[in-house]
Structure formats: structure tokens, C-alpha cells
Amino acid sequence: MSPPAPPIALEAATAPSRKGAQLVPEPFATRLARRVKHALGDPFGLKAFGVNLMRLPAGDTSAIHHRHTVQDEFVYVLEGHPTLVTDDGDVQLAPGMCAGFPASGRAHHLENRTQQDVVVLEVGDRATGDQVIYPMDDLMLVPGPDGRRRFVHKDGTPY
């Protein structure tokens, strides 16, 4: 029996969702505990890039401050007024604004410093060999010997 065909279209908010951060070790996972991401590319079988519809409740953070070594990232604000935190300072965003982060560029993350939810569309490629550097924390995400990425301390010891 062949696998079911992917849908032609779907309501974004009905795509499978995940709350919090998967596989991120403590104390970092707690920072991301309430964010909700709907993986929009997965139901369609997209392989080259990922697309997430992300909701950040008041006071939440999109990610640990980071940069990718291989992956490009892009965010587009749909609702709310997140603060984009980068190595070069903070930028207040609003619906209709977007930001892009080329590989090995500025470290970044979003914070919801308001009392209303923030909704963002985020897009990133799925290039192999990507490492994620977290310049403000003793944390890195690196490819393991089996090709799966794993979290390690900056000295290379596993979490």
C-alpha cells in the first residue's frame, strides 16, 4: 500500500503543531516552553526548506539567541509587535515587516514584550551540515556521527 498523497492545500492553523522546544536541554527549554509552531511544509512533503507558523504568547521568546552556519532564515510578521534582538541591537517589528538572516550572519531571536500574542511566519532551508551557534550561552547544535544533530557544550561535551 502506498503512503497517502499530500494535501493540495490546508488551513495553516490545522497543520500539526508542537509546543515548546524539542530536544533542547534545560535550562534553555524553559525559555521556549509556551511558543507554538505549526510545521507548514511537512504535510506537503517539502524537503528543501521548512516553513513554520509560530505563535508567541506575551512574554515569550522565539528561540535562544543564535546563528546558523549553513542555513538561511527569514521571518514575516503576521500579527503583533515582536522585538527582533540581534547582535546590532533591538528592532521593533510590526505586521507586514520581515527580516532575513543569511548563514553565519547576525545572531538573532524574537521576543514578545507586549501583552498580545505575536504570530510570525518563519522560513529556513534544510541544508545538511548546519551547526547552530548560541553566542550568549554554553550551547551548540552540531551534526553527530550518525548525521543527526545533537546539543553539546561549547567545549564539545554532550548535554
N, C-alpha and C positions, 0 to 999 in steps of 0.2 A: 504494500500500500504506500503510495507517495504522500509526502507531507502536504498539508493544506496550502493552497495558494495564498500569498499575502493579500491583504485587503487592497482595494483600489484607493480608498480614502477612509478616514476615520475622524471622529471628534477628538481633538487633541487631549482633552481632559480625561478621556476614557482609556487612553493608552496605559499600559502597565506603569505603575509608579513605585518609587522607593523613597522611604523617609529616612533622613539622616545620611550618614556616610558609611558605606560598606567597606569592611576590612581595615578601616583607618584605626590605628591603635589609640588608646587613651594616653594622655588626656585630650588628644585632639578631636576625637569623635564627638565628645560632648559639645564642642563649639558648633557642630553642624547638625545637631540632633533633630531639629524641627523642620529643616528645609525639606521640600518635597520636589522630586524630579520625575517627570513623565518622559521616558525614553521614546521619542517620536520616530526615530529612524529604524529601531529594531523591528517593529511589526511589519515593516516593508522589506526587511532583509538587506538594508543598506550596509555596505561593508567599508567603503572608503571614508565615510565621515559619520559622526554622531550628532544628533540633534536632541536637546532636552528642553522641555517646558518646565521652568523652575519657579516655584513659589517660595518666597522668603517671608515668614511672619515677622511682625515687629520685633526688632532687637536681634534678628538672626544674621548669619554670615553665610555667603555662598560657598566659600572654600577656605582652606588655610592659605595664607599668603604664599603664592607660588609662581613658578615659571616652568615651561616645558622646554626640553632640549631639542625636540623634533617637531612636536605638534603645534600647529597654529590654532588660535581660539578666537571666537567672535561672539559678542553678546549684543542683543537688541532688547531695549526696554519696552514692554507692552503696557504695564500698569505700575504706578507708584513712582517713588523718587529715591532710588538707591544711591549710596555714596560709593563711587569707584575709588578704591585705595590702591595706589601704585607707588613705586619707588620714587616717583617725582611729586608725590603729594596726592591730595584728595580732590575729586571732581564730583560735583553733584549732577546726577543724571535725571532725566525726565522721560516720560513716554515719547517714543519716536526717536530717541537718541540711541547711538550704538558705539561700540568700541571694539578694537581688534588688537590682538596680541600675537605677533609673529614669534616663531620658535626662538628661544634664547633671548627674547626681548625683556620688557619690563615685567617684574613680578607684580602680581595683582590679585585682588579679590573684591567682592561687593559686600557692603554692609547695609542692612536696613535700619537706619537710625530714626525711622518715623513710626507712627502708630498704626499705619495702614500696611496691608500686605504689598509686597513687590512681586511682579510677575515678569520674568525675563526669558527670552529665547536664547539658548546658548548652543553654539556650533563649534565642533572641533574635529580635526581629521583623526584618523586612526592609524597613523604611521607607526611602523614597528620600530623597536629600539628606543622609544621615548623614555626619558628619565624626567622625573618631576623634582625640582629643587625647591625647598621651602627655606628661604634665606633667613627668616626670623626664628626658626625652630630647629631642633636637632632631629631632623626628619628628611628622608629622601625616599622616593619611589623609583626602584630600579628593576630592570629585567633580571629574572633569576636564570639559573642554568637550564631550566625547562622552558624558558621563554615567557613564563607568567611573571607579571610584575609583583614585587614584594616591597614592603616598607622596611627600611633599615635606618639606623642612626647614621650621622654623617661620617663616622669612622668605619662604617660598613657592617657593624654588628647588627644582627636581626632584632626586631621588636618581638 
